[in-house]
Amino acid sequence: MGIISECLKVDFDSVAAEFIELNFRDQYIGRSDMWRLKLSLTGTPVYTGKKITFAGCIRAQVKQVVVNGKAVMIFSNFNQYLLLMYLL
């Protein structure tokens, strides 16, 4: 017997995160760097614990992802309306 799988088409905005908390350690990050980081992550999948490197020198880790008002640990999409919390 073969394995039957099913693909479902899901609306991008229905799985987009509303809020993501990023943690930075021992780094200086200006407002412009924060803005560029957000733009570079738009459309990419994120999950709790994911390590992010930006511009080769800025490192962050995703601490929390909120989708539809609930904290989740699984993947979610990053859209342009997302609220970011930077923990420095």
Buried (B, 14 or more C-beta within 10 A) or exposed (E): EEEEEEEEEEEEEEBBBBBBBBBBEEEEBEEEBBEBBBEEBEEEEBEBEBEBEBEEEBBBBBBBBBBEEEEBEEBBBBBEEBEBEBEE
